[in-house]
Amino acid sequence: MAPGADQPDDFHLRKLEKPEEFRAAEELAASTGTGLGPSPASATLQRAAQDHGGLVLGAFADIHLAGFSLAFLGWDGSTLYLYSHLTVVRPEYRNHHVARRLMLRARDELLQLGLSEIRWTIDPLESVPAFLSVRRLGALPDRYLVHHFGRTGPEGDPMVESDRVQLTWKIEDPRAEARIRDGAPGPEADLERWRRSAPIVETEVGETGLRRPKAVGEPAGSSAHLEIPFDLALLREHDPTSLRSWRHAVRDAFRAALDLGYRVDDYAVVTADHERRGFYFLRVGSPDGASPGPAGPR
């Protein structure tokens, strides 16, 4: 069975076509806080992308727009790929795997064009996009981009530094196809890998009961793990003073690991001592055998 073929039919996925659909998507993006400014997906931009090689997909629950994605064709001098700029889902539909369905539909559309690669960026502190992108779809981070979009929030906001991790999803790669088809390793395997790998970011439980970074080291051995906040929204609410420490610790850890030849090959939520924690798993060398990209500007 082709990946994505077993999805239920309670959402109808298709390309957006009408001006009112593009406006609905624009309003949705503006209302949900994408971190990309006040108007990250104008109706005119979507229309232009849809008509000139890009891809704007909508997920509809009956006649209501539950979510959408906006992507453009990209070219890096050697590879033609789809760059997925934005995926937005209404809060009430975020437990219905709408974002995954949109990505799988984009995969199907791209295969019809004879292309094989989708790229996008995520905030390295966000666990939900990491879980979807790396864990469920099999995309792999290959670059760390410091303050990639410039200032996107108000002055003084500790999250104003818009660091991003670039991911590449090679949609015909056997590893990615197996992850979509067969799923990820079980919790026991994740726990064992976590125990066997070396920490890059050392953390401790703070006064609020949430973890804070304590130290950043260089990875050692063949396998390492890099911790990020399990619930960034909870951290923002109850321990906002730790956000800048997390940003800089994860930045330093990613860049050190990439510079030393480590590459992310998975992301997992590990439960240890009744606590859920989020980790990128890394190995020495490129997981897919390709030449890795640079760690990003210093």
N, C-alpha and C positions, 0 to 999 in steps of 0.2 A: 504494500500500500504506500502511495506517495506521501511524503511528509505533509501534514496538514489536512489530509483527506478525511481524517476521522473527526474533524471538528464539528460540533453540533451546529444546527442551522438556525439558532435563535437570533443570530446577527447576520445581516446581509452586508457583504463587503463588495464594494465596487468603486470605480473611479468617480470623483466628484465631477459634475457636469454643468450644473446650473448656477447662475450668479448668486441666488439665495443660499445655495449649499456652500459656496466659498465664503459668503458673509457669515454663515452660521459657524463655520470652522474658525474664521477670524475671531469671532466673539468668544468662542470656546477657548482658544489659545490665550486671549487677553485676560480671561477670567480665572484661569487655573494656575497662574504663577509658574511660567516655564523657566525663569531665570535668564531669559534672553531679551529683556526689555519690555516696554509696555505694549508693543504691537509686533510680535515676532512672526506673524504669518498673515499679512494683509491679503484681502481678497484678490487684489490686482496681481500680487506676487504669485499667489497660487494659480491663477488663471494663466499667467505667463509660463510658469513651470509646466503646467499640464499640457499646454499647446506646443511646447518647444523642447521635448525630450525628457522632461521631468515626470514625476509621478505623485499625484495627490489622491490618496485613498481614503474612503470613509467607511466606518462601521456603523450600520443603522440598526437600531432596535425599533421595529415597525417603521415609522417615518421619522423617528428622532435620531439625530446624530449623536452616537455614543462616544465616538472617538475618530481621530483622523491622523494621517501621517503625510508629511511633505518631504519630497526628495528631489534631487537634481542629478543630472549626469555629471560625473567628474572625470578629470583626466590628469594624471600625474607625470606625463611624459612617456609612459610606457604601458599603462593600464587604463582602460575605460571601465568605469565602475559607477554604481549608484551611490550618491551621498545622501543618507537619510538625515535631514536637518532637524526634524521635529516629529515627535509622536505625542499626542495629547489624548487623554481619556477622561471623561467626566468622572468625578469622584464616586458617584453611585454605581459605576460599572467597573471599578478597578479590581474587583475580585472575580471578574468574568473572563480574564485572560484576553482582553480585547487587544492590548498592545502586541501580544504574541501572535494573535491572528492577523493583525495588520502586517507584521513583519513576514509572516509566512506567505501572505498574499503578495507582498512585494517580491518575495523570492520567486513565486510562480510567474509573475509578470516579467521579471528579469530573465528567467530561463527562456521564456518565449522570444526574447530579444537576442539570445545567444551570448549574454553576459554572465559572469560568474562571481561577481564580488560586490558586496555592499559594505559601506563604511559609515560610521557615525561616531559621535563623541558622547561621553557621559561624565558627570561629576564623580571623581574618584571617591568621594565620601558617601555617595548614595548607594545603599545596599540593594534597593529594589531594582534599579536599572542593571546593576552588576549581576544580580541573580537571573534576570531575564536574558540579558545579552550573553553572558559567558556560560552560565550554568545550563540554561534551557535551550538556547539557540546554538551554542558552540562558537560564538564569535570570540576573537582573541585580541586583547589589548596589545598594541605594538608601539605606541608613542605616548609620552607624557607631555602635555602642553601647558605651560605655565601662564596663568592669567590670559587665557586664550581669547576671550571675547572682550577684554578690557573691563571697565567698570559697568556692572549691570544692576547694581543696587544702590541704596542711599549711602551717603557718606557716614562712616562709622559702623556700617554693617559688617560684622566679622566674616560674613560669607561673600563679601564684595570681590574677593580674589577669585576670578572665574577659571580656576584650573580645570582641565579636562583630560580624560584618557581617550585616545583614539582607538577604536576597535575596527578590525577587519573580519568580515564574515564571508569566508570562501564557501559559497552555498553548495558547490558540488564536491567539496572535500569529504572524503569518507568519514573523517572524525566528526565533522559537523552533522553529516547525514545520520550517523549513528546516534549522536546526542539527541537529535530531534525524534528519531524513530524509537530508540530504546530507553531514552531518559538518562539520568545522571546516576553515579554511584550512590549506594545507600548510606544512611547515617553512620553505620559502623565503620565503613570504609573511609568516610570523611574524618571521623574521629581518630582512626588509626593513622591516617596521613598527617593530620595535625600534630599528633604526638611525636611522629618520626621526623618532622621538619623543623627547621630552625626559625625562630622569630626574628623579624626585621624591626618591627615596632613593638616595644615592650609597653604594656599598659598596666594600670592599677585602678582599683575601684575608688572613686572619689567620695567626698562627703555626701553627694546627692544620691549615691548608690549606682551611678553610671561610670563607665570606664573613661579614663583619661590617659593620653600617651605619657609615658615616663621617660623613655629613651629610644633612640633610633640607632641601630647598628648596621654593619654590612652583613649581607647574607653569607652563610657558610654551608659547605656540603652541597650535595646534589639537589636538595629540595628545601624550600623555604616557604614561610607563610607571612602575609602582610595583613595586619588587622585594620579594619575600618569600623566606624560606628555601626552598631547593629540597627539603631533607629535614630536617624539624624533629626527627625522632627521632635522626638522626645528630648534629645540633647539640646536642641534650640530652646525648648520650653523650660527645661529644668537646670541646665548647666551651660548657658550661652558663653560664659567666659572661656570654656574649653575649646570652642570652635576653632579659634585661630591656632591653638596648639595642635589640634587634629590636622588642620589644613597643612601646616608646615611639616609636621611629622610624616604624614603620608606622602607629601611631595618629596621630601628628602629620601624617604625609603624607596619609593618608586624609581627615582632617578639613580640612586646608588645601585639598585638591583639591575636596572637596564644597562647601566654603564659596565657592570661586571659580567654581562652576558646572560643574566637570568631572564626568563620570559614567563608570563602568566599563562597557565594552561587550564585553570579552573577557578571557580568561586564557590564557596560553600558556607552555609550556616551550620556551625558546630555547637552542639549542646554538651557542655562540660560542667560538672558540679552544679547542675540545675540552672545554668546560665547560658543563654543563647548569644553567640558571638559570630561576627562575619569576617571571613578571611579570603583574600586572594591566595591561591596556591601557585608557586613558581618552581620552575626547574631550570637547570643550566642548559642553555641552547634554545633554539627556536622550536616550538612544538610542532610546526608543520614543515620544518626544514628550509623555510624561506629566509632570506636575509632580513634581519630585523631593522626597523626604522630607528632613527636617533632618539635619544631620550628627550629632546626638546631644547629650546634655548635656555641658557643659564643667565 
